[in-house]
Amino acid sequence: MVNANNPTAREHDMRTVIFGATGPTGHRLIEQALAAGHQVTAVTRRPGAIAPQTGLTAVTADVTDPDAVARAVAGSDAVLSSLGSPPSRKPITVYSQGNANIVAAMHRHGVKRLITVSSSVMDPTWRPSGEFFFNNVMDPLVNRRIGRTAHEDMRRMEALVRNSDLHWTIARPSGLFDHPDATRYQLREDVADGLFTARVDLAASMVAQLSDDRFVQRAMAVITTEVRPGIVGLIWREAVANKK
């Protein structure tokens, strides 16, 4: 397991575009990217949801609009995507369609670095140790049924990102929850043995990868081990209420 908080050289003043900026993880990405010294363009359909800050530009665009996405990406150095959708029985396309438009825009403008959010569920071996209730009750119910269409679209998204020639990293968190401050989160390639990921840790790990090549063209599992939410309440909130 890699300790993610080893100091590395940072590239300040990178022009970084964030998609999904008004979601729960997106807000954290904005905070972390600004704190790291990046110039941030936050892409949103709801510009009023983003408070003005030094170094931050809000751009109104729908990720399903290829031309709007291309305009947002133009002139940037890197793209962070935390696109997400609440679970639904209906087909979900925001992950694959949004990332397809982002990849096309990056190719069009010669932008190479992409870090995009997926899920630990994408690795078929993910079975957190010591989590009998989750592995045998909640995972079959929430991930394999309620979240099935979202995870199907994540698989499509991962495939198209992997097939690009970009310097991509696919970030795979486990069960997302809110926590005020970044912890000594852990990283591992493809899959990590952990049930939870704080959004602030996910955001911190993604921003750190802007100046780290360990996970270029690899999947990066991110887990939080120092704090732990209640599993039933967490899964209910994430399944019913929240987006990525």
C-alpha positions in Angstrom: 0.0 0.0 0.0 1.3 3.5 -0.9 1.2 6.3 1.6 -0.3 9.1 -0.5 0.9 11.9 1.5 4.6 11.6 0.8 5.8 15.0 -0.4 6.2 15.4 -4.1 7.2 18.4 -6.3 4.1 20.4 -7.2 3.5 22.1 -10.5 1.8 25.4 -9.5 -0.3 27.6 -11.7 -1.5 24.7 -13.9 -4.7 25.6 -15.7 -7.0 22.9 -14.5 -10.5 22.3 -15.7 -13.0 20.6 -13.3 -16.1 18.9 -14.5 -18.8 18.0 -12.0 -17.7 21.0 -10.1 -20.9 21.6 -8.2 -21.2 18.0 -6.9 -20.0 17.0 -3.4 -16.6 15.8 -4.7 -16.4 18.7 -7.2 -16.5 21.2 -4.4 -13.6 19.4 -2.7 -11.7 19.3 -6.0 -12.0 23.1 -6.3 -10.8 23.6 -2.7 -7.8 21.3 -3.2 -6.8 22.6 -6.6 -6.8 26.2 -5.5 -4.9 25.3 -2.3 -2.3 23.6 -4.5 -1.9 26.9 -6.5 -3.7 25.9 -9.7 -5.7 28.2 -11.8 -9.1 26.5 -11.8 -11.9 26.5 -14.4 -15.1 25.0 -12.8 -17.6 23.7 -15.4 -21.2 23.7 -14.3 -24.7 24.0 -15.5 -25.5 26.1 -12.4 -22.9 28.9 -12.2 -24.6 30.5 -9.2 -23.7 27.5 -7.2 -20.0 28.4 -7.3 -18.8 31.2 -5.0 -16.3 33.6 -6.5 -12.7 33.0 -5.4 -9.3 34.2 -6.4 -7.9 31.9 -9.1 -11.3 30.4 -9.9 -13.3 30.9 -13.1 -16.8 29.4 -13.4 -17.9 28.4 -16.9 -21.5 27.5 -17.8 -21.6 24.3 -20.0 -23.5 21.1 -20.2 -21.1 18.1 -20.4 -23.4 16.5 -23.0 -22.7 19.4 -25.4 -19.5 18.6 -27.2 -18.9 22.2 -28.4 -19.4 23.6 -24.9 -17.0 21.1 -23.5 -14.4 21.9 -26.1 -14.7 25.6 -25.3 -14.2 24.9 -21.6 -11.1 22.7 -22.2 -9.4 25.0 -24.6 -6.2 26.5 -23.2 -6.0 24.2 -20.2 -3.2 21.9 -18.9 -5.2 19.2 -17.3 -8.8 18.0 -16.7 -10.3 16.6 -13.5 -13.7 14.9 -13.8 -16.0 14.0 -10.9 -19.1 13.6 -13.1 -21.8 11.5 -11.4 -25.4 10.5 -11.3 -27.8 9.2 -8.6 -28.7 5.6 -9.0 -31.6 4.9 -11.3 -33.4 1.9 -12.9 -33.3 3.9 -16.1 -30.1 3.8 -18.4 -27.4 6.2 -17.2 -25.0 7.8 -19.7 -23.5 10.8 -18.0 -20.2 8.9 -17.2 -19.5 7.6 -20.7 -21.1 10.5 -22.7 -19.5 13.1 -20.5 -16.1 11.6 -20.6 -16.3 10.9 -24.3 -16.9 14.6 -24.9 -14.1 15.5 -22.5 -11.7 13.1 -24.3 -12.6 14.5 -27.7 -12.1 18.1 -26.5 -8.7 17.2 -25.0 -7.6 15.6 -28.3 -8.9 18.7 -30.2 -6.9 21.1 -28.0 -3.8 19.0 -27.3 -4.5 18.6 -23.6 -3.0 15.3 -22.3 -3.6 14.9 -18.5 -7.0 13.5 -17.5 -8.0 12.2 -14.0 -11.6 10.9 -13.8 -13.7 9.3 -11.1 -15.0 5.8 -11.3 -15.6 3.2 -8.5 -14.0 0.4 -6.7 -16.9 -1.8 -7.9 -15.2 -1.8 -11.3 -12.7 -4.3 -10.0 -14.4 -7.7 -9.7 -12.0 -8.7 -6.9 -13.1 -5.9 -4.6 -14.3 -7.6 -1.4 -13.2 -5.6 1.6 -11.8 -7.7 4.4 -13.8 -8.2 7.5 -16.9 -6.6 6.0 -19.4 -9.5 6.2 -22.5 -7.4 6.3 -21.4 -5.2 3.3 -20.1 -8.1 1.2 -23.1 -10.3 1.7 -26.0 -7.9 2.2 -25.4 -4.3 1.1 -23.1 -5.0 -1.9 -25.6 -7.3 -3.6 -28.5 -5.0 -2.9 -26.9 -1.5 -3.5 -24.1 -2.1 -6.0 -25.5 -5.0 -8.0 -29.1 -3.9 -8.1 -29.8 -0.3 -7.2 -26.5 0.9 -8.7 -26.4 -1.5 -11.7 -27.1 1.0 -14.5 -24.6 3.6 -13.1 -21.9 0.9 -12.9 -22.6 -0.3 -16.4 -22.0 3.2 -17.6 -18.8 3.5 -15.5 -17.5 0.4 -17.3 -18.2 2.0 -20.7 -16.5 5.2 -19.4 -13.4 3.3 -18.2 -13.1 1.5 -21.6 -13.2 4.7 -23.7 -10.7 6.4 -21.4 -8.4 3.5 -21.5 -8.6 3.4 -25.3 -7.5 7.0 -25.6 -3.9 8.1 -26.0 -4.2 10.6 -23.1 -2.2 10.5 -19.9 -5.2 9.3 -18.0 -5.7 8.1 -14.4 -9.0 6.5 -13.4 -9.7 7.2 -9.7 -11.6 4.4 -7.9 -13.0 5.4 -4.5 -14.9 3.0 -2.3 -18.0 4.2 -0.4 -17.9 7.9 -0.5 -18.6 10.0 2.6 -18.0 13.5 3.9 -15.2 14.4 6.3 -13.8 17.9 7.0 -10.1 17.3 6.5 -7.8 15.1 4.4 -6.4 12.1 6.2 -3.4 9.9 5.5 -5.4 8.2 2.7 -4.0 5.1 1.0 -3.5 4.4 -2.7 -3.1 1.2 -4.6 -3.2 0.2 -8.3 -6.6 -1.1 -9.5 -8.1 -2.1 -6.2 -7.6 -1.4 -2.5 -8.8 -3.4 0.6 -11.0 -0.8 2.1 -14.7 0.0 2.3 -14.8 3.8 2.5 -13.3 6.9 0.9 -13.7 10.4 2.2 -14.5 12.8 -0.6 -11.8 15.2 0.6 -9.3 12.3 0.3 -10.5 11.5 -3.2 -10.1 15.1 -4.2 -6.7 15.4 -2.6 -5.4 12.3 -4.3 -6.7 13.5 -7.7 -5.1 16.9 -7.4 -1.8 15.3 -6.2 -1.7 13.2 -9.4 -1.4 16.4 -11.5 2.3 16.4 -10.5 2.8 12.6 -10.1 3.2 10.0 -12.8 2.8 6.8 -10.7 -0.7 6.2 -11.9 -0.5 7.5 -15.5 -2.6 5.1 -17.7 -3.5 3.1 -14.6 -6.5 2.8 -12.2 -5.8 4.3 -8.8 -7.9 2.9 -5.9 -8.3 5.4 -3.0 -9.3 4.4 0.5 -9.7 6.2 3.9 -8.8 4.1 6.9 -8.4 6.6 9.7 -12.0 7.5 10.0 -15.2 5.5 9.4 -18.8 6.4 8.9 -21.8 4.3 9.8 -22.4 1.9 6.9 -26.2 1.7 6.7 -26.8 5.4 6.9 -24.0 6.1 4.5 -25.1 3.7 1.8 -28.7 4.9 2.1 -27.6 8.6 1.7 -25.3 7.9 -1.2 -27.8 5.6 -3.0 -30.8 7.9 -2.6 -29.5 11.5 -2.3 -26.1 12.3 -3.5 -24.2 12.5 -6.7 -20.4 12.0 -7.1 
